[in-house]
Amino acid sequence: MMNREMYEKRMKDEKEKRELVKNDPYRLAYHIQPPMGWLNDPNGLCQIDGTYHIYYQYSPFEPKGGTKLWGHYTTKDFIRFQEHEPFLFADTRADERGVYSGSAFVEDGTIYFFYTGNVKLFDRDDYDYCNNGREQNTILVTSQDGFHHTEKEWLLKNSDYPQDMSTHVRDPKILKRKDTYYMVLGARDQDSHGLLLIYSSKDLRHWSLFDRLSIPDFGYMWECPDLFELDGELFLVFSPQGLEAQGLEYRNVYQTGYCKLELDFDTMEYQFGPFIELDRGFDYYAPQSFLDEQGRRIQFGWMGMGDAPYTNEPTLKYEWQHAFTIPRQLRAKEGRLYQTPLKELEALRNEKKEFSFENFSYAPETKQFELDIHFDHSKPFVLHLNEDIQLSFDGSILSLSMKESGYGRDMRGIELDAIEDLQIFIDASSIEIFVNDGYTVFSSRAYPKEGWKLSLETEARGTIVYYALNKIEVSDGD
């Protein structure tokens, strides 16, 4: 358990640790990251009265993870941010082992926050990881401003889920259709099959089981479901665990992707389209999206990966770990989700340089920059980002490979017929590569020892635009 009083007392004793974090040369310049400690899933993303609220899984004092709170940033423009004290604490019987992942639903000037309260009953003789001695409670708080919230309401507990469920049911997300609200929860049954539970409600407080959706033999657990409509189509984004690698597919220890979903809310008939990985990099999991006041569907992902065989050892030395991806706008095109960097990020651009492909070689003076690369005709290429980090295309496979700078990261790739354009965002210890107008993306952490050194080998012709990027501004908002 960690309530506000415990947090504030501990924080007074950890000021030196926060100063250590600030001195890390791999500290990111334009990504959301923890002030110190550990960050993972984005939570409760929303906009109200012009202000974006960004909450996140936060273990402030343990860079390898511990009791989870909800950290909190706000912004109006994605350039200037304010850091706030944690929004939710693990301070009740229903969430004593952590305020786990959840989401926000905004209606009539009120934000409804739904999340999973985690309880582990270690003192029970039958405690195990899956089926006994663990509670996953669905909890609601509401807020008018995103800073203050009502008392916690315990909506669903283990006995409210189907009897064949394991103790892994979590990560609520809300979708409204007509006059009915639907809550989706990721789940694992007692036979270790992943699935989606859907509950329905007329008032956001009283919920009954509506349906359960699954794909046969598709992982043992589905985490962080995000069900939404975009351009008249219904999509389910989720993170299945337990998929075996198939060539270039499913190479991470856990996956994140989406299916186009045909779901009749009257007959409860459904059909999943193909599962498509959202990001082909090493570090991407548990994304969450929301609809802003302009009608854009904006998504953040966790630029990390649980239980990975590779590490972030350089930042652990400075008492912090992980970050979010840059914010992305989702668009639907021909039944597929495209991801593009949020337009507001263009305000970070500073120095601009233009190059042709011929003999391109450049060593940026800054650790954070953007490359916009356009090919006149698609041909094989090798783009060196550093001496041991390269992006290459052989005419059919685009791959990102690393050696020492990857701290265990090796190669990820995807089959593509052609490369038309690349938009690459480099920060002090991160890479995000948007391919063919956001058709696919590679996101990864990386730790080059001698900075970034760019060069291109290709017979293709085209243009490269380089932008040095400013840092986002982060101030104390409390």
C-alpha positions in Angstrom: 0.0 0.0 0.0 1.1 3.6 -0.6 -1.2 6.4 0.3 -0.5 10.1 -0.1 1.0 10.6 3.3 3.5 7.7 2.7 4.4 9.0 -0.7 5.1 12.5 0.6 7.2 11.3 3.5 9.2 9.0 1.2 9.6 11.8 -1.4 11.3 14.0 1.2 13.9 11.4 1.7 14.5 10.8 -2.1 15.4 14.3 -3.3 19.0 13.3 -4.2 17.7 10.5 -6.4 15.6 13.0 -8.4 18.7 15.2 -9.0 20.6 12.1 -10.1 17.9 11.4 -12.8 18.4 14.9 -14.2 22.1 14.3 -14.8 21.6 11.3 -17.0 23.0 11.9 -20.5 20.4 9.5 -21.9 17.5 11.5 -20.4 14.9 12.2 -23.2 14.2 15.7 -24.5 10.7 15.5 -26.0 9.1 12.3 -24.5 7.0 11.8 -21.4 9.1 10.0 -18.9 9.0 9.5 -15.1 10.5 12.3 -12.9 12.3 9.3 -11.3 11.6 5.6 -10.8 9.5 3.5 -13.2 6.9 4.3 -15.8 4.8 1.9 -17.8 1.2 1.9 -19.3 -0.5 5.2 -20.3 -3.8 5.5 -18.3 -6.8 7.8 -18.2 -5.9 9.8 -21.3 -8.5 12.6 -21.9 -9.0 16.2 -22.7 -11.4 18.5 -20.8 -11.9 22.2 -21.1 -8.9 22.4 -23.5 -6.4 20.7 -21.2 -5.0 17.2 -22.0 -4.6 15.0 -19.0 -2.0 12.2 -19.3 -1.8 9.7 -16.5 0.6 6.8 -16.3 1.6 3.7 -14.3 4.2 5.0 -11.9 6.4 3.5 -9.3 8.2 6.7 -8.1 10.9 5.0 -5.9 11.7 1.8 -7.7 13.2 2.0 -11.2 12.6 -1.7 -11.7 8.9 -1.4 -10.7 7.0 -1.6 -7.4 3.6 -0.5 -6.0 1.9 1.3 -8.9 0.3 4.8 -8.6 -1.1 7.0 -11.4 1.4 9.7 -12.2 0.0 12.8 -13.9 1.1 15.4 -16.6 -1.1 18.0 -18.3 -0.6 20.1 -21.5 -2.5 22.3 -23.8 -0.2 22.0 -26.8 2.0 18.9 -26.4 5.0 21.3 -26.1 4.6 22.8 -22.7 3.8 20.3 -19.9 3.1 20.5 -16.2 4.1 17.7 -13.8 1.6 17.1 -11.0 1.6 15.0 -7.9 0.2 11.5 -8.4 -3.5 11.4 -9.1 -4.4 8.0 -7.7 -2.8 6.2 -4.8 -2.9 2.5 -3.6 -4.7 3.5 -0.4 -7.8 1.2 -0.1 -8.5 -2.5 0.5 -9.6 -2.8 -3.1 -6.2 -1.5 -4.6 -3.7 -2.1 -1.9 -1.1 -3.7 -4.1 -1.4 -1.1 -6.9 -3.5 1.2 -8.9 -3.3 -0.7 -12.2 -4.3 0.3 -15.7 -7.5 2.0 -16.7 -9.0 4.7 -18.8 -11.1 7.8 -18.8 -14.6 8.5 -20.3 -15.7 12.1 -20.6 -19.4 13.1 -20.7 -21.3 16.2 -19.8 -18.3 17.9 -18.1 -17.4 14.9 -15.9 -14.5 12.5 -16.3 -15.2 9.0 -15.3 -12.0 7.1 -14.5 -12.2 3.3 -14.5 -9.2 1.2 -13.4 -8.1 -2.1 -12.0 -7.3 -2.3 -8.3 -4.7 -5.0 -7.7 -4.7 -7.2 -4.5 -2.3 -10.0 -3.8 -3.0 -12.1 -0.8 0.4 -13.5 -0.1 -0.5 -14.8 3.3 -2.9 -17.4 1.9 -1.6 -20.9 1.6 -3.2 -21.3 -1.9 -1.8 -18.1 -3.4 -0.5 -18.5 -6.9 0.0 -16.3 -9.9 -3.1 -17.2 -11.9 -6.1 -18.7 -10.1 -5.9 -18.1 -6.3 -5.0 -15.5 -3.8 -5.3 -12.6 -6.2 -8.0 -10.0 -6.7 -8.6 -7.8 -9.7 -11.2 -5.1 -8.8 -12.8 -2.7 -11.2 -13.0 0.7 -9.5 -14.5 4.1 -10.5 -13.7 7.6 -9.5 -15.1 10.8 -11.1 -13.6 14.2 -11.5 -14.7 17.6 -12.8 -11.2 18.9 -13.4 -8.8 16.0 -13.6 -7.0 16.9 -10.4 -9.5 16.1 -7.7 -11.6 13.0 -7.6 -14.5 11.4 -5.6 -14.3 8.5 -3.3 -13.5 5.2 -4.9 -16.5 3.1 -5.9 -15.9 -0.7 -6.1 -17.9 -1.8 -9.2 -16.8 -5.3 -10.0 -14.8 -8.0 -8.1 -13.6 -11.5 -9.0 -17.0 -13.1 -8.2 -18.7 -10.8 -10.7 -16.6 -12.2 -13.6 -17.5 -15.5 -15.2 -16.7 -18.5 -13.1 -14.2 -19.9 -15.5 -12.0 -16.8 -15.3 -8.5 -16.8 -13.7 -7.7 -14.0 -11.4 -6.4 -12.0 -14.4 -9.2 -9.7 -15.5 -8.2 -6.0 -15.9 -7.7 -2.8 -17.8 -11.2 -1.4 -18.3 -12.0 0.8 -21.4 -15.4 2.4 -22.2 -17.3 2.6 -25.5 -20.7 4.2 -25.8 -23.2 3.3 -28.5 -26.6 4.9 -28.6 -27.8 5.0 -25.0 -25.7 2.1 -23.7 -22.2 2.0 -22.3 -19.9 -0.9 -22.9 -16.8 -1.8 -20.8 -14.2 -4.0 -22.2 -11.8 -5.9 -20.0 -8.8 -8.0 -20.9 -8.9 -11.5 -19.4 -7.3 -15.0 -19.1 -9.5 -18.0 -18.4 -8.6 -20.9 -16.1 -7.4 -22.9 -19.2 -5.0 -20.0 -20.1 -6.8 -18.7 -23.1 -6.8 -15.0 -23.7 -10.2 -13.2 -24.3 -12.2 -10.0 -24.0 -15.0 -9.6 -21.6 -17.7 -7.0 -22.4 -20.0 -5.6 -19.8 -22.9 -3.2 -20.4 -24.5 -0.4 -18.4 -27.1 2.4 -18.7 -25.6 4.6 -15.9 -21.8 3.8 -15.8 -22.2 2.3 -12.3 -24.3 -0.9 -12.6 -22.7 -3.4 -15.0 -23.8 -6.8 -16.3 -22.0 -9.2 -18.5 -22.8 -8.6 -22.2 -20.6 -10.9 -24.1 -17.1 -12.5 -24.3 -15.0 -12.4 -27.5 -12.0 -14.6 -28.3 -9.9 -15.9 -31.1 -9.1 -19.6 -30.8 -5.6 -20.4 -29.5 -4.5 -16.7 -29.7 -2.4 -16.2 -26.6 -3.0 -16.9 -22.9 -3.8 -13.3 -21.8 -5.2 -10.3 -23.5 -4.1 -7.0 -21.9 -5.0 -3.4 -22.3 -8.0 -3.6 -24.7 -8.9 -0.4 -26.5 -12.2 -0.7 -28.5 -13.2 2.3 -30.6 -14.8 3.5 -33.7 -12.8 5.4 -36.3 -14.1 6.6 -39.6 -17.2 4.3 -39.3 -15.2 1.2 -38.6 -14.8 -0.7 -35.3 -11.2 -1.5 -34.1 -9.9 -3.5 -31.2 -6.4 -2.7 -30.1 -5.0 -5.1 -27.5 -1.8 -6.7 -26.2 -1.9 -10.5 -26.4 0.6 -12.5 -24.4 1.8 -16.0 -25.4 2.1 -15.8 -29.1 5.0 -17.7 -30.7 7.3 -16.0 -33.2 6.5 -16.7 -36.8 9.4 -15.5 -39.0 9.4 -11.7 -38.7 6.0 -11.7 -36.9 5.6 -11.7 -33.1 9.3 -11.4 -32.3 8.8 -9.6 -29.0 8.1 -11.4 -25.8 4.6 -9.9 -25.8 2.8 -8.4 -28.7 0.6 -5.4 -29.4 -1.7 -5.0 -32.4 -5.2 -4.6 -33.6 -8.1 -6.3 -35.4 -10.9 -4.8 -37.4 -13.9 -6.1 -35.6 -17.4 -6.8 -37.0 -19.6 -6.8 -33.9 -23.4 -6.7 -34.0 -24.5 -5.3 -30.6 -28.0 -6.6 -31.1 -27.4 -10.2 -32.1 -23.9 -10.4 -30.4 -22.5 -12.0 -33.5 -18.9 -11.0 -34.1 -16.0 -11.7 -36.4 -12.3 -10.6 -36.0 -10.3 -9.5 -39.0 -6.5 -10.3 -39.2 -4.3 -9.3 -36.2 -1.9 -6.7 -37.4 1.0 -5.6 -35.2 0.9 -1.8 -34.5 4.6 -1.4 -34.1 7.5 -3.5 -35.3 10.1 -2.2 -32.8 11.6 -3.6 -29.6 9.9 -1.3 -27.2 6.1 -0.9 -27.6 3.3 -2.1 -25.5 -0.1 -1.3 -23.9 -1.1 1.7 -26.0 -4.2 3.7 -25.2 -6.1 6.1 -27.4 -8.7 8.8 -26.7 -10.8 11.3 -28.7 -9.8 14.9 -28.2 -12.0 18.0 -28.5 -11.0 18.4 -32.2 -12.3 14.9 -33.0 -8.8 13.4 -33.4 -8.0 9.9 -32.1 -4.7 10.3 -30.3 -2.6 7.5 -29.0 0.3 7.0 -26.6 2.2 3.8 -26.2 4.5 2.5 -23.5 8.0 2.6 -25.0 9.0 -0.4 -23.0 8.5 -4.1 -22.8 7.9 -6.3 -19.7 10.1 -9.5 -19.2 12.2 -8.6 -22.3 15.6 -10.3 -22.7 17.2 -6.8 -23.4 17.7 -4.0 -20.9 17.8 -0.3 -20.2 20.8 -0.6 -18.0 22.2 2.9 -18.7 19.1 4.6 -17.2 18.8 2.2 -14.3 22.1 3.5 -13.1 20.4 6.9 -12.8 17.3 5.6 -11.0 14.7 5.7 -13.7 13.4 3.6 -16.5 11.0 3.8 -19.5 9.0 6.5 -21.4 6.0 7.0 -23.7 6.2 7.1 -27.4 5.5 10.5 -29.0 1.8 11.1 -29.4 0.3 9.7 -32.6 -2.9 10.4 -34.5 -4.7 7.3 -35.7 -6.4 7.2 -39.1 -8.3 4.4 -40.7 -7.5 3.5 -44.3 -8.6 0.5 -46.2 -9.4 -1.4 -43.0 -6.0 -0.6 -41.5 -4.8 1.8 -38.8 -2.2 4.4 -39.9 -0.2 6.2 -37.2 1.3 9.6 -37.8 3.1 12.0 -35.4 0.8 14.6 -33.9 0.8 17.8 -35.8 1.7 19.9 -32.8 5.2 18.3 -32.7 6.2 20.4 -35.7 6.5 23.3 -33.3 9.6 21.6 -31.8 11.5 22.0 -35.1 14.5 24.3 -35.0 17.5 24.2 -37.4 16.6 22.8 -40.8 19.0 21.3 -43.4 18.2 19.7 -46.7 20.3 16.9 -48.4 20.2 14.8 -51.4 20.9 11.0 -51.2 24.2 11.2 -53.0 27.0 10.8 -50.4 24.8 11.7 -47.5 26.8 11.8 -44.3 26.0 14.0 -41.3 26.9 14.1 -37.6 24.3 16.1 -35.7 25.4 18.4 -32.9 22.2 17.7 -31.0 20.9 14.4 -29.5 17.3 15.1 -30.6 16.3 15.5 -34.3 13.9 14.5 -37.0 14.7 13.1 -40.5 12.1 13.2 -43.3 13.2 11.0 -46.1 11.4 10.8 -49.5 12.4 8.3 -52.2 11.9 9.1 -55.9 11.9 5.3 -56.6 12.0 2.5 -54.1 15.4 0.7 -54.1 17.4 -1.1 -51.5 19.3 1.0 -49.0 21.2 1.0 -45.7 20.7 4.0 -43.4 23.3 4.2 -40.7 22.0 6.0 -37.6 25.1 5.1 -35.6 28.1 2.8 -36.1 26.1 -0.2 -34.8 22.4 0.9 -35.5 21.1 0.7 -39.0 17.8 0.6 -40.9 18.0 -1.4 -44.1 15.7 -2.4 -47.0 16.7 -5.2 -49.3 13.8 -4.8 -51.7 11.4 -6.9 -49.7 12.2 -6.6 -46.0 12.7 -3.5 -44.0 14.7 -4.2 -40.8 16.1 -2.3 -37.8 19.2 -3.8 -36.3 21.4 -3.0 -33.4 24.5 -4.3 -31.7 26.1 -2.9 -28.6 24.0 0.2 -28.4 20.9 -2.0 -28.2 21.8 -3.6 -24.9 20.5 -7.0 -26.1 18.2 -5.7 -28.9 19.1 -7.3 -32.2 16.8 -7.2 -35.2 13.2 -6.5 -36.0 11.7 -6.4 -39.5 8.6 -6.4 -41.8 8.0 -7.5 -45.3 7.1 -4.5 -47.6 6.9 -4.2 -51.4 8.4 -0.6 -51.5 9.6 2.2 -49.3 8.2 5.6 -50.3 9.0 7.7 -47.2 10.4 7.6 -43.7 9.8 10.0 -40.9 12.4 9.3 -38.1 12.4 10.8 -34.7 15.6 10.4 -32.7 16.0 11.4 -29.1 18.9 10.9 -26.7 18.0 7.2 -26.2 15.1 6.5 -28.5 14.2 5.8 -32.1 10.7 6.0 -33.7 10.5 5.3 -37.4 7.2 6.0 -39.3 7.1 4.1 -42.6 5.1 5.0 -45.7 2.9 7.7 -44.1 2.4 5.7 -40.9 1.6 2.3 -42.5 3.9 0.8 -39.9 6.2 2.1 -37.1 9.4 0.9 -35.4 9.8 2.2 -31.8 12.8 1.3 -29.7 15.2 2.5 -27.0 18.9 2.7 -27.9 22.0 3.9 -26.1 24.7 5.0 -28.6 28.0 5.7 -26.8 29.3 8.3 -29.2 26.1 10.1 -30.3 24.3 9.8 -33.7 26.3 9.6 -36.9 24.1 9.5 -40.1 25.0 8.1 -43.5 23.1 6.5 -46.4 24.1 3.8 -48.9 21.8 3.4 -51.8 21.4 3.7 -55.6 18.0 5.4 -55.1 17.5 9.1 -55.5 15.5 11.3 -53.2 15.6 14.0 -50.5 16.4 14.2 -46.8 15.2 17.0 -44.6 16.8 17.3 -41.2 15.3 19.2 -38.3 17.1 19.8 -35.0 14.4 19.5 -32.3 13.9 21.6 -29.2 13.1 20.1 -25.9 9.5 20.1 -24.5 9.1 22.3 -21.5 8.2 20.6 -18.2 7.3 22.6 -15.1 6.0 21.9 -11.7 2.2 22.3 -11.8 1.5 21.9 -8.1 
